[in-house]
Amino acid sequence: MTRTIGARLPPQVLDAFDGDELESKIGPAHLLVTVDPDGRPRPCMLSAGEIVAVDDRTLRLGLWPGTRTSTNLMRGSPALLCFVAPGVVLYVRGTARALEPVGDGTLARFEVRVDSVESDAHPGMPVTGGITFAVESGTPREVAASWRAQIEALRA
């Protein structure tokens, strides 16, 4: 049963998106849902290298420019971030605004103000895992180095 737990990011979300120890955060994927102009939901998978928690009310996202998700956020689509981990299902609803590009401009930056956080817990039927991905090209160290650069651009 889904219930609202407030308008602040809980500790497990803050830890997941603190931008630290990125090599240990390779694997989990997080679903971001926006709304297309025709009203249809638009899913997008993000990693810990594309999200940073600025504080318990603010997330920053780094997306490819020109994607449908970036375009939706540019035009004011609501944002829903699904955080799923063993024993935890959280829905972070927010309002996004575009940030100015930094560096070479290859990252579309957005700031999401958290409007509400909902928990979707089902007693006796805990979630045992979330969506995950593997690194097939490059090493975890190389992936984390790339993510660090993106996180720094999001913090700028």
N, C-alpha and C positions, 0 to 999 in steps of 0.2 A: 504494500500500500504506500503510495507516494504521499509524503508530507513535507510541508515547508519547514525548513530549519533556520531560516533567517536570510539576511542579505550580506553575509560575510563568508569568505572562503574558509572552510574548516582546515585544521592543521595538515591533514593528509594531502589536500590539494596544494596548500602552500609549500609543503615539502617537495611534492612532485615537480612543481614549477618554480623552484627557487633559483634555477640556473646553475646550481652547484653539482659536482660529482656526476657530470653528464654521461660518462662511460657506463655508470651503473644504471642509467635511465634509458638505455637503448633497449628496445623491445616493446614496451607498452605504447599503444596507439590510442588516440582520443578523438572521438567523433565530434566535429563541429557541424551544426546544422544552421543554415540560413534559409531565406525564402526567396525564390525566383520571382521575377515580375508577374508571372502568371499564377502565383500563389502556391506553387509546388515546393516542397522541401528540397533543399540542396545539401547533401552530405559531403563532408570533406574530412579526411583523416589527417591528424596532426601528431607530431612527436613532441617530446620534451624540449627539443631543439628549436621549436617554433612557437613556444608559449613561455612567457615569464610572468610570475605574479609580482607585481610592483608592491602591492600591499594586500590586505585582506578584502579590499573592495574593488581592486583593479587588476585586470589581466592585460598583457600586451601580446599580440599575435603577429607573426611574420609569415606572409603568404606570397605565393608567386603573383606578380602583377598581371592583370588582365584575365585572371581566371574568373569563372562564374561566381565563385565564393567571394573573391575580392571585389568584384563588381557589385554583388549584392550588399556587401558591407559598406561600400562607397555610397550607395544610394539609401542607406539607413535601415537595411533589413535587421530585424532582431537576431540575436545570436543565442544559440543553445549549445553549450559544451557538455558532453556526456563524459563523466569520469567514472570508469569502471575498473575495479581492482578486487582481489579476493575479499569478500565480505563487505564490499562498499559499492554502492551505485548512487552517484550524485548527478543532478542536473543543475548546471549553472546557467541561469538565464541572464542576459545582459543586453545593454545598448552599446553599440560600437560607434567609434568615430575614427576617421582616417587621421594618421599622423604624417608629418612631413617626411619625405624620403631622406635617408642619410647615406653617406658614402657614394657608391656607384649606382644607387637607386634600383638595385635588382631585388629588393625586398619591399613588398607592400606592407606597411606597418599600420596596425590598428590598435586602439585602446578600447577595451571593453569594461564598462562600468557594471558591476554586479548589481542586478536588480533583485534576484532571489536565488536561493539555493534550496533544492528539494532532495530529499533522501527517498530512495525507492527500495526499502528493505522488506523482505518477506520472511517472517519468523519461521524457522524450520526448513527454509529453502534458501540458504545463503548462496550468493554468487561465488563461484570458486576461481574465476579468472576473467580477464578482460580480453580485448582484441590486442594481438601482438604481431610484431613483424620481425624479420631477420635481416641482418646486413649481409648481402651477398657480394658486394663489390667494395673494396677498401677494408680497412681494419676498424675495429671499434675506436681505436685511438684517433684515426683520421676522421671518422664520423663525429666524434666528440669535439675535435678541433674545429670542424666546420660549424657545429652547433654553437660553440663558444663565440665565434665571430657573429653569428646571427643573434645570440642573446645580448651581446654587447651593443649591437645595432638597435635592438628593442629597448634596451635600457637608456639609450642616448636621448 
